[in-house]
Amino acid sequence: MAVRRRGRRVAVVLLVLIGQLLDDQAIAPKALVLTAGLAVFAPLGALVVAGVPGHPVGRLMFAAGAFACASLLAASWASWLPFAWFAQWSGWPPLGLVVLSLLYFPDGRLPSPRWRVVAVGIAGATVIAAGALAVAAIDHPRDLVTVGGTDLTARAEVLDRVAKIAVLAVGAGLVAVVASLVVRWRRSAGKTASSWPASCRQRCSFRSRSSSRASA
């Protein structure tokens, strides 16, 4: 299994590199830096799932990385119109998936049931942004987001605004997620600190009993 996974990773990297070299309409690497960074989550997620099968964080991370890899492949072979269209919007879903994985980090559970609203909001905004860009890319399959200064059609302009609003919503969700991580860290730090006195008392008690026995 490990050999197969490595083989797939190598194959993806080679296909991306070959496409960048041979396809004269491949999207420039500088426009793919963020997507390439998100692709790293595929092996990280696979590692988590291998250690803890079915772990939500691992599954979300793997999905984000796999989607990013597909986006990189499409962008590197953009002379094919369906690939060019896919590349215009497929770089966004991995971001939303990564934000969701952080919300469930580290134990695969939400901080509390109230955070389910945040999770649904992030997921919904991610779907809306991706869907809006996918439809807008029908009118601009090669220059919707990867080329600046494009004169958009009326439909694409409206959908682009919808996508931007959804992106802002995910950004707000990210702020909330970071706050949840801080709260979790403080709670865990507090538990660790509170366990220190009891641990010290147990050790001191054990040592005193050992000393008394030795003297007896």
C-alpha positions in Angstrom: 0.0 0.0 0.0 2.8 2.4 0.9 4.5 1.8 -2.4 1.3 2.4 -4.3 0.7 5.7 -2.5 4.2 6.9 -3.3 3.8 5.8 -6.9 0.6 7.9 -7.2 2.3 10.9 -5.7 5.2 10.6 -8.1 2.8 10.2 -11.0 0.9 13.3 -10.1 4.1 15.4 -9.7 5.4 14.1 -13.1 2.1 14.8 -14.9 2.0 18.3 -13.5 5.6 19.0 -14.5 5.2 17.5 -17.9 2.1 19.6 -18.5 3.8 22.8 -17.4 6.6 22.0 -19.9 4.6 20.8 -22.9 1.2 22.5 -22.7 1.4 26.0 -24.1 -1.8 27.0 -22.4 -0.9 25.7 -19.0 -1.6 28.1 -16.2 1.6 29.8 -14.9 3.1 28.2 -11.8 3.0 31.5 -9.9 -0.8 31.4 -10.0 -0.7 27.9 -8.5 1.5 28.4 -5.4 -1.4 28.3 -2.9 -3.0 25.2 -4.6 0.4 23.4 -4.6 0.7 24.1 -0.9 -2.8 22.7 -0.3 -1.8 19.5 -2.2 0.5 18.7 0.7 -2.6 17.9 2.8 -3.2 14.7 0.8 -0.3 12.7 2.2 -0.8 14.3 5.6 -4.4 13.2 5.7 -3.5 9.8 4.5 -1.1 9.5 7.3 -3.7 10.5 9.9 -6.3 8.0 8.5 -3.7 5.3 8.4 -3.1 5.7 12.1 -6.7 6.4 13.0 -9.1 5.0 10.4 -12.0 7.2 9.7 -10.7 10.2 11.6 -12.6 13.3 10.5 -9.6 15.5 10.4 -7.6 13.0 8.3 -10.5 12.6 5.9 -11.0 16.3 5.5 -7.3 16.9 5.0 -7.0 14.1 2.4 -10.0 15.4 0.5 -8.5 18.9 0.5 -5.2 17.6 -0.8 -6.7 15.3 -3.4 -8.9 18.2 -4.7 -5.9 20.4 -4.9 -3.9 17.8 -6.8 -6.8 17.5 -9.3 -6.8 21.2 -9.7 -3.0 21.3 -10.3 -3.3 18.6 -13.0 -6.1 20.5 -14.7 -4.2 23.7 -14.6 -1.2 22.1 -16.1 -3.1 20.7 -19.1 -5.4 23.7 -19.7 -5.3 23.4 -23.5 -8.1 20.9 -23.0 -11.2 23.1 -22.4 -12.8 20.9 -19.7 -9.5 21.0 -17.7 -9.2 24.8 -18.2 -12.8 25.2 -16.9 -12.1 22.9 -13.9 -9.0 24.8 -13.0 -10.9 28.1 -12.8 -12.8 27.1 -9.7 -11.3 23.9 -8.3 -8.6 25.7 -6.3 -11.3 27.0 -3.8 -12.8 23.9 -2.3 -9.5 22.7 -0.7 -9.4 25.9 1.3 -12.8 25.4 2.8 -12.0 21.8 3.6 -8.8 22.8 5.4 -10.7 25.3 7.5 -13.2 22.6 8.4 -10.4 20.2 9.3 -9.0 22.9 11.7 -12.4 23.2 13.3 -12.4 19.4 14.1 -8.8 19.4 15.1 -7.3 17.5 17.0 -9.8 14.9 18.2 -12.2 14.9 15.3 -15.0 16.5 17.4 -16.4 20.0 17.5 -15.5 22.1 20.5 -19.2 22.0 21.5 -22.6 21.3 19.8 -23.0 25.1 19.3 -20.1 25.0 16.8 -22.2 22.9 14.4 -23.6 26.1 13.1 -20.1 27.3 12.2 -19.3 24.0 10.5 -22.4 24.1 8.4 -21.8 27.8 7.6 -18.2 27.1 6.4 -19.3 24.0 4.4 -22.3 25.9 2.8 -20.2 29.0 1.9 -17.5 26.7 0.4 -20.1 25.0 -1.8 -21.7 28.3 -2.8 -18.4 29.8 -3.8 -17.3 26.8 -5.7 -20.7 26.5 -7.5 -20.8 30.2 -8.4 -17.3 30.1 -9.8 -18.0 26.8 -11.7 -21.0 28.4 -13.4 -19.2 31.6 -14.1 -16.3 29.7 -15.6 -18.7 28.4 -18.3 -18.5 31.9 -19.8 -14.8 32.3 -19.0 -13.2 28.8 -19.0 -9.7 30.2 -19.4 -9.6 33.6 -17.7 -12.1 33.8 -14.8 -9.7 33.8 -11.9 -6.3 32.9 -13.4 -6.0 36.0 -15.6 -6.5 39.5 -14.1 -8.4 42.3 -15.6 -10.9 40.1 -17.6 -14.1 41.8 -18.8 -16.7 39.4 -17.4 -20.1 38.7 -18.9 -23.1 40.0 -16.9 -23.9 36.6 -15.5 -20.2 35.9 -14.6 -19.9 39.2 -12.9 -22.9 38.5 -10.6 -21.7 35.0 -9.8 -18.2 36.4 -9.1 -19.7 38.7 -6.5 -21.6 35.9 -5.0 -18.4 33.9 -4.8 -16.6 36.8 -3.1 -19.3 37.1 -0.5 -19.1 33.4 0.2 -15.3 33.6 0.5 -15.7 36.4 3.0 -18.0 34.2 5.0 -15.4 31.4 5.0 -12.9 34.0 6.1 -15.1 34.9 9.1 -15.4 31.2 9.8 -11.6 30.9 9.8 -11.4 33.6 12.4 -13.9 31.7 14.6 -11.9 28.5 14.0 -8.7 30.1 15.2 -10.6 31.4 18.3 -11.8 27.8 18.9 -8.2 26.5 18.7 -7.1 29.1 21.2 -9.9 28.1 23.6 -9.0 24.4 23.3 -5.3 25.2 23.9 -6.1 27.2 27.0 -8.4 24.4 28.3 -5.8 21.8 27.7 -3.1 24.0 29.3 -5.3 24.5 32.3 -5.9 20.8 32.7 -2.2 20.1 32.5 -1.4 22.8 35.1 -4.2 21.6 37.4 -2.9 18.1 37.3 0.6 19.1 38.4 -0.2 19.7 42.1 -1.9 16.3 42.4 1.0 14.6 40.6 3.5 16.3 42.8 1.6 15.3 46.0 1.5 11.7 44.9 5.2 11.7 44.2 6.1 13.3 47.5 3.8 11.0 49.4 5.4 8.0 47.7 8.9 9.2 48.5 8.0 9.9 52.1 6.5 6.4 52.5 9.6 4.9 50.9 11.9 6.9 53.2 10.0 5.9 56.3 10.1 2.2 55.3 13.9 2.5 54.7 14.5 4.1 58.1 12.3 1.4 59.8 
